[in-house]
Amino acid sequence: MKPIALHGKALPMPAVCVPFVGRTAGALRAEAARAARLKPDLVEWRVDFFEGIARTADVVALAQELRNAAGVPLLFTRRSSREGGQPIALGEPEVVALYEAVCAARAADIVDAEMAGDRAHVQAVREAARAAGIALLLSFHDFAGTPPAGELLARFRQAQDLGADIGKLAVMPQSKADVLALLQATLQASETLDIPVAGMAMGALGAASRLCGGEFGSALTFGMGEAASAPGQMPVDALRAGLAVLREASARR
């Protein structure tokens, strides 16, 4: 099981991430101030929610400001509408250019790109991240269901093969067996791949995976600050309390 390491320092296992989903700079600054009080291990800016996403210079400056205000590393994410994100006015080449600008300014510590995207676009983001010394997280989201464990494991492997520093999968379970499939694939990936992985099941059925995922090798979990960025996220205080109970029990083994 591998934790996420940034700037030579390993984050807790799992690292707790608080997402920012504000539509305006003012709303985002309020989220960053709240996150600073909650003391997560890192924060995520879901820039697809931001109404100013087309203004590259503003995005770069705000990313730097939010990271400084939160006082922890920043994960920069544009989630596409096909994988549950907000519709935006940018085409995919413009999204790649936005990522390249964020990387060039070293305005984030991790950037999230979707492994199902155009290979040339994924490669361009990977090269920009590597040139800037920024970690690349390659992700896959299924809001309709949960593929079998073998397919999920193949997705984790795909992330590694595409050059990811971290692989992430999020699925929507239709049964408890689906949650088990996600955890099984996460455990196998964490034991067989060279990169840290994060696996989570969304919605009410998947809430347990956000708490116990670290026991199955998931290096990352998301807790709600001002608002959730995906179904099933719980308030970060409740998440931390649950994780503390699990860590105490694990320490007794």
MIDOSE-1310 file (N, C-alpha, C; in nm, 2 decimals, decimal comma, always signed):
residues 253
mkpi	+0,09/-0,12/+0,00/+0,00/+0,00/+0,00/+0,09/+0,12/+0,00; +0,06/+0,22/-0,09/+0,15/+0,33/-0,11/+0,08/+0,46/-0,09; +0,13/+0,54/+0,00/+0,07/+0,68/+0,02/+0,11/+0,77/-0,09; +0,04/+0,88/-0,10/+0,08/+0,98/-0,20/+0,20/+1,06/-0,14
alhg	+0,30/+1,09/-0,21/+0,42/+1,16/-0,17/+0,43/+1,29/-0,25; +0,44/+1,41/-0,18/+0,45/+1,53/-0,25/+0,57/+1,61/-0,19; +0,66/+1,65/-0,28/+0,77/+1,73/-0,24/+0,86/+1,65/-0,14; +0,86/+1,52/-0,16/+0,95/+1,44/-0,07/+0,88/+1,40/+0,06
kalp	+0,75/+1,43/+0,08/+0,69/+1,40/+0,21/+0,56/+1,32/+0,18; +0,55/+1,21/+0,25/+0,44/+1,12/+0,24/+0,32/+1,18/+0,31; +0,20/+1,18/+0,24/+0,08/+1,22/+0,31/+0,02/+1,10/+0,39; -0,07/+1,13/+0,49/-0,13/+1,02/+0,56/-0,20/+0,93/+0,47
mpav	-0,23/+0,81/+0,52/-0,29/+0,70/+0,44/-0,42/+0,66/+0,51; -0,54/+0,70/+0,45/-0,55/+0,78/+0,33/-0,54/+0,93/+0,36; -0,50/+1,01/+0,26/-0,50/+1,15/+0,27/-0,65/+1,21/+0,26; -0,68/+1,30/+0,34/-0,82/+1,36/+0,34/-0,81/+1,49/+0,25
cvpf	-0,90/+1,49/+0,15/-0,90/+1,60/+0,06/-1,04/+1,67/+0,07; -1,03/+1,81/+0,07/-1,16/+1,89/+0,07/-1,17/+1,96/-0,06; -1,28/+1,94/-0,13/-1,30/+2,00/-0,26/-1,36/+2,14/-0,25; -1,32/+2,23/-0,35/-1,37/+2,36/-0,36/-1,46/+2,36/-0,49
vgrt	-1,58/+2,40/-0,47/-1,68/+2,40/-0,58/-1,75/+2,54/-0,60; -1,69/+2,65/-0,55/-1,74/+2,78/-0,57/-1,75/+2,82/-0,71; -1,85/+2,90/-0,74/-1,86/+2,95/-0,88/-1,80/+3,09/-0,90; -1,77/+3,16/-0,79/-1,71/+3,29/-0,79/-1,58/+3,29/-0,71
agal	-1,49/+3,39/-0,73/-1,37/+3,40/-0,66/-1,40/+3,42/-0,51; -1,50/+3,50/-0,48/-1,54/+3,52/-0,34/-1,58/+3,39/-0,27; -1,66/+3,31/-0,34/-1,71/+3,19/-0,28/-1,59/+3,09/-0,26; -1,50/+3,09/-0,35/-1,38/+3,00/-0,34/-1,29/+3,05/-0,23
raea	-1,28/+3,18/-0,21/-1,20/+3,23/-0,10/-1,26/+3,19/+0,04; -1,39/+3,19/+0,05/-1,46/+3,15/+0,17/-1,44/+3,00/+0,19; -1,44/+2,92/+0,09/-1,41/+2,77/+0,10/-1,27/+2,75/+0,15; -1,17/+2,83/+0,09/-1,04/+2,81/+0,13/-1,02/+2,85/+0,28
araa	-1,08/+2,95/+0,33/-1,07/+2,99/+0,47/-1,13/+2,88/+0,56; -1,24/+2,82/+0,52/-1,30/+2,72/+0,60/-1,21/+2,59/+0,60; -1,15/+2,56/+0,48/-1,06/+2,45/+0,47/-0,94/+2,47/+0,56; -0,89/+2,59/+0,57/-0,77/+2,61/+0,66/-0,81/+2,58/+0,81
rlkp	-0,93/+2,60/+0,84/-0,97/+2,57/+0,98/-0,99/+2,42/+1,00; -1,04/+2,35/+0,89/-1,06/+2,21/+0,90/-0,93/+2,12/+0,89; -0,83/+2,18/+0,84/-0,69/+2,12/+0,83/-0,69/+1,99/+0,76; -0,74/+1,98/+0,63/-0,73/+1,86/+0,56/-0,58/+1,84/+0,52
dlve	-0,55/+1,73/+0,45/-0,42/+1,70/+0,41/-0,39/+1,77/+0,27; -0,50/+1,79/+0,19/-0,49/+1,86/+0,07/-0,63/+1,91/+0,03; -0,63/+2,00/-0,07/-0,76/+2,05/-0,12/-0,76/+2,03/-0,27; -0,89/+2,02/-0,32/-0,90/+2,01/-0,46/-0,99/+2,13/-0,52
wrvd	-0,94/+2,19/-0,62/-1,02/+2,30/-0,69/-1,08/+2,23/-0,81; -1,21/+2,22/-0,80/-1,29/+2,17/-0,92/-1,32/+2,29/-1,00; -1,23/+2,32/-1,09/-1,24/+2,45/-1,17/-1,35/+2,45/-1,27; -1,41/+2,33/-1,30/-1,53/+2,33/-1,39/-1,65/+2,40/-1,33
ffeg	-1,65/+2,42/-1,20/-1,76/+2,49/-1,13/-1,74/+2,64/-1,14; -1,62/+2,69/-1,17/-1,58/+2,83/-1,17/-1,63/+2,90/-1,29; -1,71/+3,01/-1,27/-1,76/+3,09/-1,38/-1,66/+3,16/-1,47; -1,54/+3,18/-1,41/-1,43/+3,24/-1,48/-1,33/+3,15/-1,54
iart	-1,37/+3,03/-1,57/-1,27/+2,92/-1,62/-1,20/+2,96/-1,75; -1,27/+3,05/-1,83/-1,21/+3,08/-1,96/-1,10/+3,19/-1,95; -1,09/+3,25/-1,83/-0,99/+3,35/-1,81/-0,86/+3,29/-1,75; -0,77/+3,25/-1,83/-0,66/+3,17/-1,78/-0,58/+3,24/-1,68
advv	-0,54/+3,36/-1,70/-0,46/+3,43/-1,60/-0,53/+3,44/-1,46; -0,66/+3,46/-1,46/-0,74/+3,46/-1,34/-0,73/+3,33/-1,27; -0,75/+3,22/-1,35/-0,75/+3,08/-1,29/-0,61/+3,06/-1,23; -0,50/+3,09/-1,30/-0,37/+3,06/-1,24/-0,35/+3,14/-1,11
alaq	-0,38/+3,27/-1,11/-0,36/+3,35/-0,99/-0,45/+3,30/-0,88; -0,57/+3,26/-0,91/-0,66/+3,22/-0,80/-0,62/+3,08/-0,75; -0,56/+2,99/-0,83/-0,51/+2,86/-0,78/-0,40/+2,89/-0,68; -0,31/+2,98/-0,71/-0,20/+3,01/-0,62/-0,26/+3,07/-0,49
elrn	-0,36/+3,15/-0,50/-0,41/+3,22/-0,38/-0,48/+3,11/-0,30; -0,56/+3,03/-0,36/-0,64/+2,93/-0,28/-0,54/+2,83/-0,21; -0,44/+2,79/-0,28/-0,34/+2,70/-0,21/-0,28/+2,77/-0,09; -0,24/+2,89/-0,11/-0,18/+2,96/+0,00/-0,27/+2,98/+0,12
aagv	-0,40/+3,01/+0,09/-0,50/+3,04/+0,19/-0,53/+2,91/+0,27; -0,54/+2,80/+0,20/-0,57/+2,67/+0,26/-0,45/+2,62/+0,34; -0,33/+2,65/+0,30/-0,21/+2,61/+0,37/-0,17/+2,46/+0,35; -0,23/+2,40/+0,24/-0,19/+2,26/+0,21/-0,18/+2,25/+0,06
pllf	-0,13/+2,13/+0,01/-0,12/+2,11/-0,13/-0,25/+2,12/-0,20; -0,25/+2,16/-0,33/-0,37/+2,18/-0,41/-0,37/+2,08/-0,53; -0,48/+2,01/-0,54/-0,52/+1,93/-0,66/-0,60/+2,01/-0,75; -0,56/+2,02/-0,87/-0,63/+2,10/-0,97/-0,70/+2,01/-1,07
trrs	-0,84/+2,03/-1,08/-0,92/+1,93/-1,15/-1,02/+2,01/-1,24; -1,03/+1,97/-1,37/-1,14/+2,00/-1,45/-1,21/+1,87/-1,48; -1,33/+1,85/-1,42/-1,40/+1,73/-1,45/-1,49/+1,75/-1,57; -1,48/+1,66/-1,67/-1,56/+1,67/-1,79/-1,71/+1,63/-1,76
sreg	-1,80/+1,69/-1,84/-1,94/+1,65/-1,82/-1,97/+1,51/-1,84; -1,89/+1,44/-1,92/-1,91/+1,30/-1,94/-1,88/+1,21/-1,82; -1,80/+1,27/-1,73/-1,76/+1,20/-1,61/-1,81/+1,27/-1,48; -1,93/+1,34/-1,50/-1,99/+1,40/-1,39/-1,96/+1,54/-1,36
gqpi	-1,88/+1,61/-1,44/-1,85/+1,75/-1,42/-1,95/+1,85/-1,48; -1,92/+1,98/-1,46/-2,01/+2,08/-1,50/-1,98/+2,12/-1,65; -2,08/+2,15/-1,73/-2,06/+2,20/-1,86/-1,98/+2,33/-1,86; -1,88/+2,34/-1,95/-1,80/+2,46/-1,96/-1,80/+2,51/-2,11
alge	-1,75/+2,63/-2,12/-1,75/+2,69/-2,26/-1,62/+2,66/-2,33; -1,53/+2,59/-2,27/-1,40/+2,56/-2,33/-1,40/+2,42/-2,41; -1,33/+2,42/-2,52/-1,31/+2,29/-2,59/-1,19/+2,22/-2,52; -1,17/+2,09/-2,56/-1,07/+2,02/-2,50/-0,93/+2,07/-2,52
pevv	-0,90/+2,12/-2,64/-0,76/+2,18/-2,66/-0,74/+2,30/-2,57; -0,85/+2,38/-2,54/-0,84/+2,49/-2,45/-0,82/+2,45/-2,31; -0,88/+2,34/-2,27/-0,87/+2,28/-2,14/-0,72/+2,24/-2,12; -0,66/+2,17/-2,22/-0,52/+2,13/-2,21/-0,43/+2,26/-2,20
alye	-0,46/+2,36/-2,27/-0,38/+2,49/-2,26/-0,40/+2,55/-2,12; -0,51/+2,53/-2,06/-0,53/+2,58/-1,92/-0,45/+2,50/-1,82; -0,45/+2,37/-1,84/-0,36/+2,29/-1,75/-0,21/+2,32/-1,77; -0,17/+2,34/-1,90/-0,03/+2,38/-1,93/+0,00/+2,51/-1,86
avca	-0,09/+2,60/-1,85/-0,06/+2,73/-1,79/-0,05/+2,71/-1,64; -0,14/+2,63/-1,58/-0,13/+2,61/-1,43/+0,00/+2,54/-1,40; +0,04/+2,44/-1,48/+0,17/+2,37/-1,46/+0,29/+2,46/-1,47; +0,29/+2,54/-1,58/+0,40/+2,63/-1,60/+0,42/+2,73/-1,49
araa	+0,31/+2,77/-1,42/+0,32/+2,86/-1,31/+0,34/+2,79/-1,18; +0,34/+2,66/-1,18/+0,35/+2,57/-1,06/+0,25/+2,62/-0,96; +0,13/+2,64/-1,01/+0,02/+2,69/-0,93/-0,06/+2,57/-0,86; -0,02/+2,45/-0,88/-0,08/+2,33/-0,82/+0,02/+2,23/-0,78
divd	-0,01/+2,14/-0,70/+0,08/+2,03/-0,66/+0,05/+1,90/-0,73; -0,08/+1,88/-0,77/-0,12/+1,77/-0,84/-0,22/+1,82/-0,95; -0,22/+1,76/-1,06/-0,33/+1,79/-1,16/-0,40/+1,66/-1,20; -0,53/+1,67/-1,21/-0,61/+1,55/-1,24/-0,66/+1,56/-1,39
aema	-0,62/+1,46/-1,47/-0,67/+1,44/-1,60/-0,74/+1,31/-1,62; -0,84/+1,30/-1,71/-0,92/+1,18/-1,72/-0,85/+1,09/-1,82; -0,83/+0,96/-1,78/-0,75/+0,87/-1,86/-0,83/+0,83/-1,99; -0,97/+0,85/-1,99/-1,05/+0,82/-2,10/-1,05/+0,93/-2,21
gdra	-0,98/+1,04/-2,18/-0,97/+1,15/-2,28/-0,88/+1,11/-2,39; -0,87/+1,21/-2,49/-0,79/+1,19/-2,61/-0,64/+1,17/-2,56; -0,58/+1,06/-2,62/-0,45/+1,03/-2,58/-0,35/+1,14/-2,59; -0,36/+1,22/-2,70/-0,27/+1,33/-2,72/-0,29/+1,44/-2,61
hvqa	-0,41/+1,46/-2,57/-0,44/+1,55/-2,46/-0,38/+1,51/-2,33; -0,40/+1,38/-2,30/-0,34/+1,32/-2,18/-0,19/+1,33/-2,18; -0,13/+1,30/-2,29/+0,01/+1,31/-2,30/+0,06/+1,46/-2,29; -0,01/+1,55/-2,34/+0,03/+1,69/-2,33/+0,03/+1,74/-2,18
vrea	-0,08/+1,70/-2,11/-0,09/+1,73/-1,97/+0,02/+1,66/-1,89; +0,05/+1,54/-1,92/+0,16/+1,46/-1,85/+0,29/+1,53/-1,87; +0,32/+1,57/-1,99/+0,45/+1,64/-2,02/+0,46/+1,77/-1,95; +0,34/+1,85/-1,94/+0,35/+1,98/-1,87/+0,37/+1,96/-1,72
araa	+0,30/+1,85/-1,67/+0,32/+1,83/-1,52/+0,46/+1,78/-1,49; +0,52/+1,70/-1,57/+0,65/+1,65/-1,55/+0,75/+1,76/-1,56; +0,74/+1,85/-1,66/+0,83/+1,96/-1,67/+0,83/+2,05/-1,55; +0,71/+2,06/-1,48/+0,70/+2,15/-1,37/+0,72/+2,08/-1,24
gial	+0,74/+1,95/-1,24/+0,76/+1,88/-1,11/+0,63/+1,86/-1,04; +0,52/+1,86/-1,11/+0,39/+1,84/-1,05/+0,34/+1,70/-1,07; +0,27/+1,64/-0,97/+0,22/+1,51/-0,98/+0,10/+1,50/-1,07; +0,09/+1,39/-1,15/-0,02/+1,37/-1,24/-0,11/+1,26/-1,18
llsf	-0,24/+1,29/-1,16/-0,34/+1,20/-1,12/-0,43/+1,17/-1,24; -0,43/+1,04/-1,28/-0,52/+1,01/-1,39/-0,64/+0,93/-1,33; -0,76/+0,98/-1,37/-0,88/+0,93/-1,31/-0,98/+0,88/-1,41; -1,08/+0,80/-1,35/-1,19/+0,74/-1,43/-1,31/+0,74/-1,34
hdfa	-1,43/+0,79/-1,39/-1,55/+0,80/-1,31/-1,66/+0,73/-1,39; -1,74/+0,65/-1,32/-1,86/+0,59/-1,38/-1,98/+0,62/-1,29; -2,06/+0,72/-1,33/-2,18/+0,76/-1,25/-2,30/+0,67/-1,28; -2,29/+0,57/-1,37/-2,40/+0,49/-1,40/-2,40/+0,35/-1,33
gtpp	-2,28/+0,30/-1,29/-2,27/+0,17/-1,23/-2,13/+0,14/-1,19; -2,10/+0,01/-1,17/-1,97/-0,03/-1,13/-1,93/-0,15/-1,22; -1,82/-0,13/-1,30/-1,77/-0,24/-1,38/-1,72/-0,35/-1,29; -1,71/-0,48/-1,34/-1,65/-0,58/-1,26/-1,51/-0,55/-1,21
agel	-1,47/-0,62/-1,10/-1,34/-0,59/-1,04/-1,23/-0,60/-1,14; -1,23/-0,70/-1,23/-1,12/-0,71/-1,33/-1,11/-0,59/-1,42; -1,22/-0,54/-1,46/-1,22/-0,42/-1,54/-1,17/-0,30/-1,46; -1,20/-0,29/-1,34/-1,16/-0,18/-1,25/-1,00/-0,19/-1,23
larf	-0,96/-0,31/-1,21/-0,81/-0,33/-1,20/-0,74/-0,29/-1,33; -0,80/-0,32/-1,44/-0,74/-0,28/-1,57/-0,74/-0,13/-1,58; -0,83/-0,06/-1,53/-0,83/+0,09/-1,53/-0,72/+0,14/-1,45; -0,70/+0,08/-1,33/-0,58/+0,13/-1,25/-0,45/+0,10/-1,33
rqaq	-0,44/-0,01/-1,39/-0,32/-0,04/-1,47/-0,30/+0,06/-1,58; -0,42/+0,09/-1,65/-0,41/+0,19/-1,76/-0,35/+0,32/-1,71; -0,39/+0,36/-1,59/-0,34/+0,49/-1,54/-0,19/+0,48/-1,53; -0,14/+0,37/-1,47/+0,01/+0,36/-1,46/+0,07/+0,36/-1,60
dlga	+0,01/+0,28/-1,69/+0,07/+0,27/-1,82/+0,07/+0,40/-1,90; -0,02/+0,49/-1,87/-0,03/+0,62/-1,93/+0,07/+0,73/-1,86; +0,14/+0,68/-1,76/+0,23/+0,77/-1,70/+0,19/+0,84/-1,57; +0,08/+0,80/-1,51/+0,03/+0,86/-1,39/+0,12/+0,85/-1,27
digk	+0,12/+0,94/-1,19/+0,18/+0,93/-1,06/+0,09/+0,87/-0,95; -0,04/+0,89/-0,98/-0,15/+0,84/-0,89/-0,27/+0,80/-0,98; -0,33/+0,69/-0,95/-0,45/+0,64/-1,03/-0,57/+0,65/-0,94; -0,68/+0,70/-1,00/-0,80/+0,72/-0,92/-0,92/+0,66/-0,99
lavm	-1,01/+0,59/-0,93/-1,14/+0,54/-0,98/-1,25/+0,58/-0,89; -1,36/+0,62/-0,94/-1,48/+0,65/-0,86/-1,60/+0,59/-0,94; -1,68/+0,51/-0,87/-1,79/+0,43/-0,94/-1,92/+0,45/-0,86; -2,03/+0,42/-0,93/-2,16/+0,43/-0,86/-2,22/+0,29/-0,84
pqsk	-2,21/+0,24/-0,71/-2,26/+0,11/-0,69/-2,41/+0,09/-0,69; -2,45/-0,02/-0,74/-2,60/-0,05/-0,74/-2,63/-0,16/-0,63; -2,53/-0,21/-0,57/-2,54/-0,31/-0,47/-2,42/-0,31/-0,38; -2,43/-0,38/-0,26/-2,32/-0,39/-0,17/-2,20/-0,47/-0,24
advl	-2,24/-0,56/-0,33/-2,14/-0,64/-0,40/-2,05/-0,55/-0,49; -2,12/-0,44/-0,54/-2,04/-0,35/-0,62/-1,93/-0,28/-0,54; -1,97/-0,24/-0,41/-1,87/-0,18/-0,32/-1,76/-0,27/-0,30; -1,79/-0,40/-0,28/-1,68/-0,50/-0,26/-1,59/-0,51/-0,38
allq	-1,65/-0,50/-0,50/-1,57/-0,51/-0,62/-1,47/-0,40/-0,63; -1,52/-0,28/-0,60/-1,43/-0,16/-0,60/-1,32/-0,17/-0,50; -1,35/-0,22/-0,38/-1,25/-0,24/-0,28/-1,15/-0,35/-0,31; -1,20/-0,46/-0,37/-1,11/-0,56/-0,42/-1,01/-0,51/-0,52
atlq	-1,07/-0,44/-0,62/-0,98/-0,39/-0,73/-0,87/-0,29/-0,67; -0,92/-0,21/-0,58/-0,83/-0,11/-0,51/-0,72/-0,18/-0,44; -0,75/-0,29/-0,36/-0,65/-0,36/-0,29/-0,55/-0,43/-0,38; -0,60/-0,49/-0,49/-0,51/-0,56/-0,58/-0,42/-0,46/-0,65
aset	-0,48/-0,35/-0,69/-0,39/-0,24/-0,76/-0,29/-0,19/-0,66; -0,32/-0,17/-0,54/-0,23/-0,12/-0,44/-0,11/-0,21/-0,41; -0,14/-0,34/-0,43/-0,04/-0,45/-0,40/+0,04/-0,48/-0,52; +0,00/-0,45/-0,64/+0,07/-0,49/-0,76/+0,12/-0,38/-0,85
ldip	+0,07/-0,26/-0,83/+0,12/-0,15/-0,91/+0,23/-0,07/-0,84; +0,30/+0,01/-0,92/+0,41/+0,09/-0,86/+0,37/+0,23/-0,81; +0,24/+0,27/-0,84/+0,19/+0,40/-0,81/+0,09/+0,39/-0,70; +0,07/+0,50/-0,62/-0,05/+0,50/-0,53/-0,18/+0,50/-0,61
vagm	-0,28/+0,44/-0,55/-0,41/+0,44/-0,61/-0,52/+0,49/-0,51; -0,63/+0,54/-0,57/-0,74/+0,58/-0,49/-0,87/+0,53/-0,55; -0,94/+0,46/-0,47/-1,07/+0,40/-0,52/-1,18/+0,43/-0,42; -1,29/+0,47/-0,48/-1,41/+0,51/-0,40/-1,54/+0,48/-0,47
amga	-1,64/+0,43/-0,39/-1,77/+0,41/-0,44/-1,86/+0,53/-0,40; -1,94/+0,58/-0,49/-2,01/+0,70/-0,46/-2,15/+0,67/-0,41; -2,22/+0,78/-0,37/-2,36/+0,76/-0,32/-2,37/+0,70/-0,18; -2,49/+0,68/-0,13/-2,51/+0,63/+0,00/-2,46/+0,49/+0,02
lgaa	-2,47/+0,41/-0,08/-2,42/+0,27/-0,07/-2,27/+0,27/-0,06; -2,20/+0,37/-0,12/-2,06/+0,37/-0,13/-1,99/+0,44/-0,01; -2,07/+0,50/+0,08/-2,01/+0,58/+0,18/-1,91/+0,51/+0,27; -1,93/+0,38/+0,29/-1,83/+0,30/+0,37/-1,70/+0,30/+0,30
srlc	-1,69/+0,30/+0,17/-1,56/+0,30/+0,10/-1,48/+0,42/+0,13; -1,55/+0,53/+0,16/-1,48/+0,66/+0,19/-1,41/+0,65/+0,33; -1,47/+0,57/+0,41/-1,41/+0,55/+0,55/-1,31/+0,44/+0,55; -1,34/+0,33/+0,49/-1,25/+0,21/+0,51/-1,16/+0,19/+0,39
ggef	-1,16/+0,28/+0,28/-1,08/+0,26/+0,17/-0,94/+0,25/+0,19; -0,89/+0,33/+0,29/-0,74/+0,32/+0,32/-0,70/+0,18/+0,37; -0,79/+0,11/+0,43/-0,76/-0,03/+0,47/-0,74/-0,12/+0,36; -0,79/-0,08/+0,24/-0,78/-0,16/+0,12/-0,69/-0,10/+0,02
gsal	-0,60/+0,00/+0,06/-0,50/+0,05/-0,02/-0,53/+0,18/-0,09; -0,65/+0,24/-0,06/-0,68/+0,37/-0,12/-0,60/+0,48/-0,05; -0,53/+0,56/-0,13/-0,44/+0,66/-0,07/-0,51/+0,80/-0,05; -0,63/+0,81/-0,10/-0,70/+0,94/-0,10/-0,85/+0,92/-0,07
tfgm	-0,91/+1,01/+0,01/-1,05/+1,01/+0,03/-1,09/+1,16/+0,04; -1,22/+1,18/+0,01/-1,27/+1,32/+0,00/-1,38/+1,35/+0,11; -1,36/+1,46/+0,18/-1,46/+1,50/+0,28/-1,51/+1,64/+0,24; -1,64/+1,66/+0,27/-1,71/+1,78/+0,23/-1,67/+1,90/+0,32
geaa	-1,64/+2,01/+0,26/-1,62/+2,13/+0,33/-1,74/+2,22/+0,33; -1,75/+2,31/+0,23/-1,87/+2,39/+0,21/-1,98/+2,31/+0,14; -1,94/+2,23/+0,04/-2,03/+2,15/-0,04/-1,96/+2,03/-0,09; -2,04/+1,93/-0,13/-1,98/+1,81/-0,19/-1,95/+1,83/-0,34
sapg	-1,85/+1,76/-0,39/-1,82/+1,76/-0,53/-1,87/+1,63/-0,60; -1,91/+1,53/-0,52/-1,96/+1,40/-0,57/-2,06/+1,34/-0,47; -2,15/+1,26/-0,51/-2,25/+1,20/-0,42/-2,18/+1,11/-0,32; -2,22/+1,12/-0,19/-2,18/+1,04/-0,09/-2,07/+1,09/+0,00
qmpv	-2,01/+1,21/-0,04/-1,91/+1,27/+0,05/-1,97/+1,31/+0,18; -1,90/+1,29/+0,29/-1,95/+1,33/+0,42/-1,87/+1,44/+0,48; -1,92/+1,52/+0,57/-1,85/+1,63/+0,63/-1,71/+1,58/+0,68; -1,61/+1,67/+0,66/-1,47/+1,62/+0,68/-1,45/+1,59/+0,83
dalr	-1,52/+1,66/+0,92/-1,51/+1,63/+1,07/-1,55/+1,48/+1,10; -1,67/+1,45/+1,04/-1,72/+1,31/+1,06/-1,63/+1,21/+0,99; -1,57/+1,24/+0,88/-1,48/+1,15/+0,81/-1,36/+1,13/+0,89; -1,30/+1,24/+0,94/-1,18/+1,23/+1,03/-1,21/+1,14/+1,15
agla	-1,32/+1,16/+1,21/-1,36/+1,09/+1,33/-1,36/+0,94/+1,30; -1,43/+0,90/+1,19/-1,43/+0,76/+1,15/-1,29/+0,70/+1,12; -1,21/+0,78/+1,05/-1,08/+0,73/+1,02/-0,99/+0,71/+1,15; -1,01/+0,80/+1,24/-0,94/+0,79/+1,37/-0,97/+0,66/+1,44
vlre	-1,10/+0,62/+1,44/-1,14/+0,49/+1,50/-1,08/+0,38/+1,43; -1,08/+0,38/+1,29/-1,01/+0,27/+1,22/-0,86/+0,26/+1,24; -0,80/+0,38/+1,25/-0,66/+0,38/+1,27/-0,62/+0,33/+1,41; -0,70/+0,36/+1,51/-0,68/+0,31/+1,64/-0,69/+0,16/+1,65
asar	-0,80/+0,11/+1,58/-0,82/-0,03/+1,58/-0,70/-0,10/+1,51; -0,66/-0,04/+1,40/-0,55/-0,10/+1,32/-0,42/-0,11/+1,41; -0,40/+0,00/+1,49/-0,28/+0,00/+1,57/-0,27/-0,11/+1,67; -0,39/-0,16/+1,71/-0,39/-0,26/+1,81/-0,36/-0,40/+1,75
r	-0,36/-0,41/+1,62/-0,34/-0,55/+1,56/-0,20/-0,59/+1,58
